[in-house]
């Protein structure tokens, strides 16, 4: 992961993910997640932009516009999804004087055509899919898997992105139930992702899904590549990084918000997963 500032793009720190993995080690050959990023507070507009790969963009906040070639300009607001694709020119960005909070994912592979044929129809159209904290949690999971540098985790990240896009698109499709709850493994991961601001109670989560704690642990390890406890600590650490860069909360306040009463324990965990203390991470990344 790279974190940098570019005042032309945004006044806030930008995170980008560009995994360097030998593609021969990937088991999912039909879909590769090439790069991703989070651009909070984006203010930059682009005109006649072209792209060599498919890129899918989710806007979590703010407002702006999106236009493909000479087609009509479309409104973009919080909870919208759109994409870029080869062979067209795009004008897009926040309105002048405004911003948007952007998550983007660049992909390649035959699977993309399957999406277009079956469920991601009208790719030139902005899709209104709504805002949902669990969607952002999943996107942070994708970032975490990409950052690990482990081939199986990059495969998992690609498949999780596919699931996220499918479910978001289903919310926008006429006649589909956007409020439908996920089932099975996805529901378990959803619940765990929503534990950002409370302690993990594995027994409670297992009972809710009518499984044993040992089964819960197996599900999480198979789906994410991490043990249960480490997975929860990692998603909390990802949230902590965002809070360190984008708020003025103290390290102690951030730890307490994330369910860590002991600031020293929280700092040790953060350093274990990030490689530096929360204070150094904040200082080196421009807050």
Rosetta silent file (secondary structure, phi, psi, omega in degrees, C-alpha in Angstrom):
SEQUENCE: XXXXXXXXXXXXXXXXXXXXXXXXXXXXXXXXXXXXXXXXXXXXXXXXXXXXXXXXXXXXXXXXXXXXXXXXXXXXXXXXXXXXXXXXXXXXXXXXXXXXXXXXXXXXXXXXXXXXXXXXXXXXXXXXXXXXXXXXXXXXXXXXXXXXXXXXXXXXXXXXXXXXXXXXXXXXXXXXXXXXXXXXXXXXXXXXXXXXXXXXXXXXXXXXXXXXXXXXXXXXXXXXXXXXXXXXXXXXXXXXXXXXXXXXXXXXXXXXXXXXXXXXXXXXXXXXXXXXXXXXXXXXXXX
SCORE:     score description
SCORE:     0.000 S_00000001
   1 L     0.000  137.772  174.517    0.000    0.000    0.000 S_00000001
   2 E  -114.216  136.226  176.074    1.171    3.503   -0.798 S_00000001
   3 E  -120.763  126.369 -178.802   -0.093    6.541    1.086 S_00000001
   4 E  -151.770  165.215  176.557    0.610    9.943   -0.355 S_00000001
   5 E  -110.991  137.861  173.900   -0.711   13.463   -0.650 S_00000001
   6 E  -144.458  100.368 -174.742   -1.497   15.188   -3.918 S_00000001
   7 L   -60.547  -21.667  177.751   -3.270   18.501   -3.440 S_00000001
   8 L   -68.232  -34.436 -178.816   -4.326   18.446   -7.100 S_00000001
   9 L   -88.847  -49.702 -174.308   -6.401   15.323   -6.425 S_00000001
  10 E  -160.248  147.018  175.021   -7.416   15.735   -2.771 S_00000001
  11 E   -77.074   -8.865 -177.871   -6.366   17.637    0.360 S_00000001
  12 E  -102.914  158.409  177.967   -6.535   14.339    2.288 S_00000001
  13 E   -60.639  140.037 -178.925   -4.111   11.387    2.212 S_00000001
  14 E  -108.369  136.488  176.157   -4.723    8.948   -0.655 S_00000001
  15 E  -110.039  131.174  176.016   -4.270    5.180   -0.343 S_00000001
  16 E  -129.715  147.332 -176.661   -3.385    3.077   -3.376 S_00000001
  17 E  -127.961  123.483 -177.306   -2.855   -0.675   -3.682 S_00000001
  18 L  -138.904   78.632 -173.446   -0.843   -2.226   -6.500 S_00000001
  19 L   -64.403  133.287  178.017    0.003   -5.853   -5.600 S_00000001
  20 L  -104.447   88.702 -176.787    3.132   -7.263   -7.219 S_00000001
  21 L  -127.929  137.198  175.852    2.380  -10.977   -7.433 S_00000001
  22 L   -61.647  116.691 -175.406    3.460  -13.532  -10.024 S_00000001
  23 H   -62.427  -21.862  178.798    0.220  -14.251  -11.897 S_00000001
  24 H   -67.219  -16.858 -179.647    1.238  -17.893  -12.338 S_00000001
  25 H   -90.449   -4.675  178.451    0.683  -18.313   -8.585 S_00000001
  26 L   -85.087  138.589 -179.829   -2.954  -17.184   -8.796 S_00000001
  27 L   -93.741  -23.501  175.550   -5.595  -19.908   -8.915 S_00000001
  28 L   -91.242  101.643 -174.304   -8.414  -17.656  -10.123 S_00000001
  29 L   -88.462  -21.101 -173.061   -7.374  -17.119  -13.744 S_00000001
  30 L   -89.359   -2.942 -179.680  -10.549  -15.499  -15.080 S_00000001
  31 L  -152.137  122.402  178.026  -10.464  -12.443  -12.811 S_00000001
  32 E  -126.591  127.350  175.187   -7.501  -10.432  -11.578 S_00000001
  33 E   -85.859  108.531 -171.336   -7.692   -7.421   -9.291 S_00000001
  34 E   -85.398  -41.284 -179.532   -4.917   -5.213  -10.662 S_00000001
  35 E  -159.581  164.225  179.721   -5.089   -2.131   -8.467 S_00000001
  36 E  -157.368  167.655  178.669   -7.355   -0.327   -6.051 S_00000001
  37 E  -171.461  163.143  176.023   -7.493    2.839   -4.048 S_00000001
  38 E  -126.505  119.882 -179.097   -9.339    5.144   -1.695 S_00000001
  39 E  -116.864   82.649  178.228   -9.480    8.848   -2.558 S_00000001
  40 E   -73.585  143.986  176.740  -11.261   10.634    0.304 S_00000001
  41 E    66.139   26.109 -179.072  -12.098   14.276   -0.280 S_00000001
  42 E   -61.127  134.164  176.728  -11.351   14.118   -4.009 S_00000001
  43 L  -120.764  -15.109 -174.779  -11.760   17.484   -5.732 S_00000001
  44 L   -70.601  136.875  172.848  -10.019   16.864   -9.091 S_00000001
  45 L  -104.942  151.342  176.754  -12.079   16.748  -12.282 S_00000001
  46 E  -127.589  146.983  179.966  -11.003   14.936  -15.460 S_00000001
  47 E  -128.295  135.209  178.948  -11.932   15.565  -19.089 S_00000001
  48 E    53.478   39.647  177.945  -11.658   13.146  -22.022 S_00000001
  49 E   -75.398  143.325  177.158   -9.971   10.545  -19.815 S_00000001
  50 L  -124.000  153.325 -176.317   -9.295    7.129  -21.364 S_00000001
  51 L  -133.348  141.583  179.787   -8.695    3.775  -19.672 S_00000001
  52 L   -94.065  -11.445  178.183   -6.968    0.611  -20.852 S_00000001
  53 L  -135.205  165.764  174.494   -8.744   -1.647  -18.322 S_00000001
  54 E   -73.225  137.271  176.461  -12.122   -1.892  -16.650 S_00000001
  55 E  -137.494  132.679 -178.400  -12.361    0.075  -13.404 S_00000001
  56 E  -111.433  133.805 -172.037  -15.314    0.111  -11.012 S_00000001
  57 E  -125.409  129.398  175.165  -15.910    3.107   -8.759 S_00000001
  58 E  -114.214  130.551  179.806  -18.079    3.411   -5.647 S_00000001
  59 E  -104.089  115.868 -176.204  -18.807    6.877   -4.263 S_00000001
  60 E   -91.931  -15.983 -179.799  -19.330    6.853   -0.491 S_00000001
  61 E  -165.181  162.660  179.430  -19.857   10.588   -0.059 S_00000001
  62 E    87.821 -169.526 -178.986  -20.021   13.911   -1.880 S_00000001
  63 E  -156.412  154.711 -178.513  -21.493   14.711   -5.280 S_00000001
  64 E  -176.494 -145.961 -173.824  -20.458   15.304   -8.852 S_00000001
  65 E  -144.060  163.064  179.179  -20.989   14.131  -12.422 S_00000001
  66 E  -148.034  130.550 -177.397  -20.122   11.333  -14.878 S_00000001
  67 E  -142.097  132.400  178.443  -20.289   11.505  -18.671 S_00000001
  68 E  -106.201  116.594  178.953  -19.380    8.963  -21.359 S_00000001
  69 L    54.191 -132.819 -179.306  -18.376   10.509  -24.688 S_00000001
  70 L   -91.837   10.537  179.826  -21.083   12.772  -26.056 S_00000001
  71 L   -70.834  171.072 -179.465  -23.866   11.222  -23.940 S_00000001
  72 L   -65.306  146.098  176.934  -25.822   13.177  -21.356 S_00000001
  73 L   -72.926  134.202 -178.453  -24.059   14.109  -18.125 S_00000001
  74 E  -109.604  147.703 -179.223  -25.236   11.976  -15.185 S_00000001
  75 E   -80.425  136.944  175.286  -25.455   12.963  -11.527 S_00000001
  76 E  -117.838  134.247  178.253  -23.165   11.245   -9.018 S_00000001
  77 E  -146.272  178.381  179.387  -23.889   11.286   -5.285 S_00000001
  78 L   -56.603  132.569  179.438  -23.226    9.214   -2.172 S_00000001
  79 L    87.470   25.255  176.480  -24.198    5.603   -2.798 S_00000001
  80 E  -115.043  154.136 -177.761  -23.595    5.500   -6.550 S_00000001
  81 E  -129.591  133.759  174.231  -21.590    3.032   -8.622 S_00000001
  82 E  -147.990  174.166 -177.434  -20.149    3.544  -12.098 S_00000001
  83 E  -142.995  157.826  172.379  -17.355    2.160  -14.245 S_00000001
  84 E  -109.617  150.764 -179.282  -14.730    3.067  -16.812 S_00000001
  85 L  -149.850  157.757 -179.283  -13.930    0.866  -19.794 S_00000001
  86 L   -64.348  152.032  173.217  -11.605    0.830  -22.818 S_00000001
  87 L    89.002   10.101  179.706  -12.653    2.473  -26.060 S_00000001
  88 L  -142.285  163.220  174.957  -14.453    5.524  -24.673 S_00000001
  89 L  -109.649  144.234 -174.699  -13.698    8.981  -23.278 S_00000001
  90 E  -128.459  134.271  167.522  -14.936   10.048  -19.860 S_00000001
  91 E  -110.480  128.284 -177.040  -15.596   13.400  -18.210 S_00000001
  92 E  -163.564  163.384  175.747  -16.105   13.043  -14.478 S_00000001
  93 E   144.084  172.763  176.164  -15.393   14.428  -11.036 S_00000001
  94 E   -66.493  153.144  173.417  -16.908   16.374   -8.164 S_00000001
  95 L   -61.251  154.119  177.769  -18.740   19.588   -8.952 S_00000001
  96 L   -56.006  130.716 -178.400  -16.599   22.717   -8.639 S_00000001
  97 L    84.073   -1.400 -179.637  -16.254   23.597   -4.967 S_00000001
  98 L  -115.698 -174.949  179.170  -17.376   20.099   -3.922 S_00000001
  99 L  -144.385  170.492  161.453  -15.700   16.761   -3.235 S_00000001
 100 E  -145.285  159.931 -179.156  -16.421   13.062   -3.301 S_00000001
 101 E  -103.940  108.324 -167.527  -15.183   10.025   -1.365 S_00000001
 102 E  -112.357  131.621  168.352  -14.039    7.488   -3.982 S_00000001
 103 E  -115.128  127.693 -179.629  -13.192    3.786   -3.836 S_00000001
 104 E  -129.388  151.861 -178.895  -11.915    2.331   -7.114 S_00000001
 105 E  -141.042  122.168  178.902  -10.942   -1.152   -8.313 S_00000001
 106 E  -101.676  130.273 -174.474   -9.211   -1.953  -11.621 S_00000001
 107 E  -134.609  162.960  170.680   -9.708   -5.485  -12.968 S_00000001
 108 E  -147.404  160.294  178.057   -9.044   -7.675  -15.976 S_00000001
 109 L   132.495  159.228 -178.062  -10.106  -11.148  -17.077 S_00000001
 110 L   -62.356  -23.973 -177.135  -12.765  -13.062  -18.987 S_00000001
 111 H   -62.654  -29.355 -179.499  -15.062  -12.943  -15.988 S_00000001
 112 H   -60.064  -40.215  178.509  -15.766   -9.260  -16.613 S_00000001
 113 H   -63.094  -35.450  176.610  -17.539  -10.130  -19.864 S_00000001
 114 H   -63.483  -40.407  175.864  -19.705  -12.579  -17.933 S_00000001
 115 H   -57.385  -48.760 -175.789  -20.688   -9.747  -15.596 S_00000001
 116 H   -64.410  -34.917 -178.491  -21.666   -7.567  -18.562 S_00000001
 117 H   -74.131  -27.418 -168.668  -23.657  -10.356  -20.197 S_00000001
 118 H  -117.322  -39.398 -175.432  -25.609  -11.306  -17.092 S_00000001
 119 L  -141.754  -23.695  175.925  -25.884   -8.701  -14.367 S_00000001
 120 L   -96.715   67.536 -177.765  -23.724   -5.578  -14.843 S_00000001
 121 L   -80.817  161.454  179.864  -25.797   -4.331  -17.767 S_00000001
 122 L    50.618   62.582 -176.727  -25.638   -0.801  -19.205 S_00000001
 123 L   -64.319  -15.948  179.283  -22.089   -0.113  -18.009 S_00000001
 124 L   -81.805   -1.632 -174.999  -22.304    3.463  -19.282 S_00000001
 125 L  -104.187  137.192  172.922  -25.015    4.230  -16.695 S_00000001
 126 L   -71.034  130.845 -178.210  -24.523    5.454  -13.121 S_00000001
 127 E  -106.833  130.916 -179.589  -26.173    2.980  -10.744 S_00000001
 128 E   -96.071  107.201 -170.824  -27.791    4.169   -7.528 S_00000001
 129 L  -114.553   -7.720  177.389  -27.065    1.450   -4.985 S_00000001
 130 L    86.853  165.635  178.988  -27.287    3.266   -1.640 S_00000001
 131 L  -101.952  144.930 -176.533  -24.872    3.688    1.248 S_00000001
 132 L  -160.535  121.202 -179.070  -24.056    0.877    3.646 S_00000001
 133 H   -59.597  -30.362 -178.959  -21.231    0.673    6.196 S_00000001
 134 H   -66.956  -29.282  176.436  -20.883   -3.058    5.539 S_00000001
 135 H   -64.978  -43.893  178.948  -19.951   -2.276    1.913 S_00000001
 136 H   -65.309  -36.343  177.200  -17.103   -0.067    3.098 S_00000001
 137 H   -61.983  -41.623  178.830  -16.003   -2.792    5.519 S_00000001
 138 H   -65.522  -38.686  178.571  -15.813   -5.267    2.635 S_00000001
 139 H   -65.070  -37.214  175.437  -13.795   -2.810    0.575 S_00000001
 140 H   -66.232  -34.982  175.309  -11.382   -2.433    3.474 S_00000001
 141 H   -62.104  -41.983  178.586  -11.153   -6.245    3.596 S_00000001
 142 H   -60.242  -46.008  177.954  -10.244   -6.228   -0.095 S_00000001
 143 H   -58.167  -44.710 -177.970   -7.506   -3.673    0.573 S_00000001
 144 H   -61.077  -43.029  179.124   -6.222   -5.759    3.478 S_00000001
 145 H   -65.832  -40.933  178.552   -6.039   -8.906    1.343 S_00000001
 146 H   -63.522  -39.332 -176.706   -4.255   -7.049   -1.461 S_00000001
 147 H   -68.512  -24.595 -176.398   -1.777   -5.581    0.990 S_00000001
 148 H   -64.788  -28.700 -178.642   -0.856   -9.016    2.375 S_00000001
 149 L    75.447   10.884 -178.814    1.002   -9.967   -0.816 S_00000001
 150 L   -96.696  126.477 -175.971   -0.216  -13.568   -0.512 S_00000001
 151 H   -53.268  -45.490 -177.961   -1.521  -15.075   -3.788 S_00000001
 152 H   -63.586  -30.630  178.263   -4.487  -16.878   -2.206 S_00000001
 153 H   -73.172  -33.033  175.798   -5.515  -13.614   -0.546 S_00000001
 154 H   -68.765  -37.815  172.887   -5.416  -11.770   -3.864 S_00000001
 155 H   -58.820  -46.668 -179.577   -7.657  -14.487   -5.317 S_00000001
 156 H   -62.947  -37.872  178.903  -10.002  -14.010   -2.355 S_00000001
 157 H   -63.588  -41.145  178.755   -9.932  -10.240   -2.850 S_00000001
 158 H   -62.369  -43.594 -178.564  -10.957  -10.624   -6.507 S_00000001
 159 H   -71.042  -35.375  176.899  -13.849  -12.905   -5.594 S_00000001
 160 H   -66.538  -39.923  176.285  -14.955  -10.658   -2.745 S_00000001
 161 H   -60.026  -43.778  178.090  -14.988   -7.689   -5.132 S_00000001
 162 H   -57.328  -44.013  179.587  -17.153   -9.695   -7.523 S_00000001
 163 H   -63.488  -43.689  179.496  -19.569  -10.432   -4.671 S_00000001
 164 H   -61.256  -47.910 -179.085  -19.669   -6.772   -3.602 S_00000001
 165 H   -64.135  -40.421  179.511  -20.354   -5.544   -7.141 S_00000001
 166 H   -61.065  -47.730 -177.024  -22.992   -8.204   -7.732 S_00000001
 167 H   -69.440  -35.816  175.454  -24.887   -7.336   -4.552 S_00000001
 168 H   -64.678  -43.499 -179.346  -24.628   -3.595   -5.162 S_00000001
 169 H   -65.224  -35.844  178.354  -25.907   -4.027   -8.706 S_00000001
 170 H   -62.054  -32.881  178.245  -28.788   -6.180   -7.483 S_00000001
 171 H   -66.708  -30.941 -177.598  -29.908   -3.264   -5.323 S_00000001
 172 H   -86.452  -16.935 -174.766  -30.077   -1.036   -8.398 S_00000001
 173 L   -75.806  134.688  177.272  -31.865   -3.567  -10.628 S_00000001
 174 L   -58.044  135.226  175.685  -35.639   -3.110  -11.091 S_00000001
 175 L    83.560   -5.159  178.639  -37.648   -5.741   -9.253 S_00000001
 176 L   -92.278  149.969  178.598  -34.727   -6.885   -7.107 S_00000001
 177 L   -90.394  105.696  179.422  -34.876   -6.771   -3.342 S_00000001
 178 L   -73.591  -15.373 -178.124  -32.053   -4.541   -2.172 S_00000001
 179 L   -93.518    5.546 -177.959  -32.858   -5.300    1.452 S_00000001
 180 L   -63.470  134.526 -179.381  -32.303   -9.011    1.164 S_00000001
 181 L   -83.800  142.571  177.536  -29.942  -10.309    3.810 S_00000001
 182 L   -68.272  158.804 -178.891  -26.898  -12.323    2.770 S_00000001
 183 L  -124.390  167.103  173.813  -26.791  -15.969    3.736 S_00000001
 184 H    62.958 -138.606 -175.703  -24.200  -18.545    4.675 S_00000001
 185 H   -58.147  -43.202 -178.013  -20.559  -17.588    4.714 S_00000001
 186 H   -59.107  -37.664  179.706  -21.212  -14.036    3.471 S_00000001
 187 H   -66.551  -38.811  177.943  -23.557  -13.395    6.405 S_00000001
 188 H   -62.675  -48.171 -179.188  -20.921  -14.568    8.883 S_00000001
 189 H   -64.471  -37.670  176.504  -18.270  -12.298    7.354 S_00000001
 190 H   -57.753  -48.533 -178.410  -20.766   -9.415    7.291 S_00000001
 191 H   -61.128  -43.864  179.340  -21.419   -9.767   11.006 S_00000001
 192 H   -64.627  -36.382  179.831  -17.728   -9.878   11.828 S_00000001
 193 H   -67.554  -22.515  179.731  -17.105   -6.825    9.645 S_00000001
 194 L   -88.372    6.918  179.916  -19.687   -4.931   11.675 S_00000001
 195 L   -92.383   16.683 -175.940  -17.727   -5.514   14.896 S_00000001
 196 L   -53.038  -39.770 -171.990  -15.423   -2.568   14.261 S_00000001
 197 L  -110.881   26.249  174.449  -16.591   -0.689   17.319 S_00000001
 198 L  -151.135  158.217 -179.182  -17.186   -3.517   19.769 S_00000001
 199 L   -67.445  155.167  176.848  -15.222   -6.465   21.179 S_00000001
 200 L   -77.545  127.656  171.455  -15.358   -9.852   19.458 S_00000001
 201 L  -121.175   91.587 -174.152  -17.671  -12.388   21.098 S_00000001
 202 H   -60.710  -38.392 -179.105  -17.086  -15.528   19.036 S_00000001
 203 H   -62.801  -42.576 -179.602  -19.666  -17.548   20.947 S_00000001
 204 H   -64.644  -43.031  179.076  -22.378  -14.962   20.298 S_00000001
 205 H   -64.406  -43.865 -179.619  -21.576  -14.788   16.568 S_00000001
 206 H   -62.162  -44.471 -179.740  -21.518  -18.587   16.277 S_00000001
 207 H   -63.344  -38.549  179.665  -24.854  -18.966   18.072 S_00000001
 208 H   -59.684  -34.603 -177.175  -26.470  -16.352   15.835 S_00000001
 209 L  -101.921   10.179  175.225  -25.555  -18.430   12.769 S_00000001
 210 L    57.862   44.222  176.569  -26.315  -21.785   14.431 S_00000001
 211 L  -133.761  167.213  176.643  -22.759  -23.062   14.145 S_00000001
 212 L   -83.436  162.653  177.999  -20.028  -23.989   16.596 S_00000001
 213 H   -62.708  -38.019  179.415  -17.145  -21.677   17.407 S_00000001
 214 H   -64.116  -37.628  176.215  -14.743  -24.134   15.759 S_00000001
 215 H   -66.846  -40.191  176.384  -16.835  -24.017   12.557 S_00000001
 216 H   -57.245  -44.684 -179.604  -16.842  -20.223   12.734 S_00000001
 217 H   -63.539  -40.553  179.909  -13.055  -20.260   12.950 S_00000001
 218 H   -65.307  -41.429 -179.980  -12.786  -22.612    9.958 S_00000001
 219 H   -60.488  -48.046 -177.171  -15.139  -20.445    7.871 S_00000001
 220 H   -63.842  -43.322 -178.780  -13.180  -17.276    8.570 S_00000001
 221 H   -65.379  -40.862 -179.518   -9.814  -18.878    7.860 S_00000001
 222 H   -67.517  -35.893 -174.466  -11.045  -20.433    4.603 S_00000001
 223 H   -82.653  -36.218 -172.633  -12.671  -17.188    3.414 S_00000001
 224 H  -111.453  -20.485 -175.746  -10.027  -14.640    4.464 S_00000001
 225 L    86.399    2.372 -178.671   -6.804  -16.597    4.947 S_00000001
 226 L  -122.930  150.139  170.650   -6.513  -15.349    8.541 S_00000001
 227 L   -60.643  157.412 -175.259   -7.407  -16.854   11.942 S_00000001
 228 H   -52.842  -55.063 -176.702  -10.609  -15.427   13.447 S_00000001
 229 H   -60.589  -42.406 -179.443   -8.961  -13.187   16.034 S_00000001
 230 H   -66.286  -38.457  178.726   -6.367  -11.863   13.614 S_00000001
 231 H   -59.312  -46.916 -179.485   -9.013  -11.132   10.977 S_00000001
 232 H   -64.734  -42.845  177.701  -11.006   -8.997   13.421 S_00000001
 233 H   -61.105  -37.715 -178.265   -7.860   -7.221   14.628 S_00000001
 234 H   -68.360  -41.110  179.160   -6.879   -6.517   11.019 S_00000001
 235 H   -69.947  -31.856  174.925  -10.197   -4.941   10.039 S_00000001
 236 H   -67.939  -38.491  178.234  -10.059   -2.844   13.217 S_00000001
 237 H   -64.559  -40.408  176.685   -6.503   -1.821   12.314 S_00000001
 238 H   -60.134  -40.945  177.159   -7.663   -0.791    8.830 S_00000001
 239 H   -66.467  -39.347  179.116  -10.329    1.380   10.444 S_00000001
 240 H   -60.897  -39.633  179.397   -7.745    2.797   12.854 S_00000001
 241 H   -61.221  -41.648  178.768   -5.556    3.861    9.925 S_00000001
 242 H   -64.208  -42.376 -179.183   -8.458    5.809    8.423 S_00000001
 243 H   -66.452  -37.701  178.469   -9.220    7.476   11.762 S_00000001
 244 H   -63.977  -38.086 -176.229   -5.567    8.405   12.287 S_00000001
 245 H   -82.971  -27.573 -168.941   -5.355   10.055    8.869 S_00000001
 246 H  -118.621    3.120  177.050   -8.761   11.726    8.736 S_00000001
 247 L  -134.828  171.761  176.451   -9.636   12.717   12.323 S_00000001
 248 L  -104.474   13.640  177.221   -8.034   14.480   15.276 S_00000001
 249 L   -60.221  144.137  174.030   -8.866   11.723   17.768 S_00000001
 250 L   -71.959  165.154  177.377   -5.986   10.746   20.037 S_00000001
 251 H   -59.222  -41.015  179.007   -4.538    7.238   19.795 S_00000001
 252 H   -61.647  -44.068 -179.813   -6.232    6.409   23.098 S_00000001
 253 H   -64.399  -40.426  178.878   -9.604    7.655   21.820 S_00000001
 254 H   -64.853  -45.113  178.137   -9.274    5.643   18.604 S_00000001
 255 H   -58.213  -44.940 -179.561   -8.352    2.501   20.532 S_00000001
 256 H   -64.949  -40.213  177.962  -11.329    2.917   22.854 S_00000001
 257 H   -60.721  -33.970 -177.906  -13.704    3.508   19.937 S_00000001
 258 L   -90.168    7.394  174.435  -12.515    0.243   18.387 S_00000001
 259 L    93.078   12.722  178.879  -13.041   -1.707   21.600 S_00000001
 260 L  -105.585  103.880 -178.592   -9.498   -1.663   23.005 S_00000001
 261 L   -70.712  -29.306 -178.116   -9.591   -0.390   26.584 S_00000001
 262 L   -96.943  109.053 -176.775   -5.805   -0.724   26.933 S_00000001
 263 H   -63.686  -30.391 -179.712   -4.064    1.812   24.679 S_00000001
 264 H   -70.973  -37.959  176.297   -0.742   -0.023   24.996 S_00000001
 265 H   -65.015  -44.026  178.128   -2.295   -3.284   23.771 S_00000001
 266 H   -59.682  -43.872 -179.103   -3.925   -1.421   20.889 S_00000001
 267 H   -64.992  -37.824  178.321   -0.602    0.211   19.967 S_00000001
 268 H   -65.065  -43.435  177.963    1.211   -3.149   20.019 S_00000001
 269 H   -62.058  -44.756 -178.863   -1.397   -4.697   17.722 S_00000001
 270 H   -59.212  -46.169 -179.517   -1.257   -1.730   15.372 S_00000001
 271 H   -64.632  -36.153  179.415    2.532   -1.944   15.133 S_00000001
 272 H   -60.791  -43.247 -174.534    2.337   -5.706   14.548 S_00000001
 273 H   -89.923  -25.925 -174.989    0.045   -5.333   11.520 S_00000001
 274 H  -103.708  -30.096  179.919    1.212   -1.986   10.129 S_00000001
 275 L    99.729   -3.979  176.508    4.902   -1.992   11.005 S_00000001
 276 L  -148.375  162.570  178.900    4.921    1.272   12.928 S_00000001
 277 L   -70.990  161.003  177.625    3.230    2.731   15.978 S_00000001
 278 H   -57.183  -39.611 -178.562   -0.002    4.728   15.537 S_00000001
 279 H   -64.147  -44.900 -179.627    1.844    7.949   16.373 S_00000001
 280 H   -68.093  -39.599  178.497    4.576    7.345   13.783 S_00000001
 281 H   -58.541  -46.038  179.658    2.031    6.219   11.177 S_00000001
 282 H   -65.198  -43.930 -177.487    0.089    9.463   11.630 S_00000001
 283 H   -65.086  -40.478 -176.131    3.220   11.637   11.609 S_00000001
 284 H   -77.384  -17.404 -176.243    4.708   10.018    8.503 S_00000001
 285 L  -110.909   18.700  161.624    1.487   10.153    6.516 S_00000001
 286 L    92.377   11.166  178.881    0.771   13.793    6.853 S_00000001
 287 L   -87.150    0.000    0.000   -1.861   14.311    9.551 S_00000001
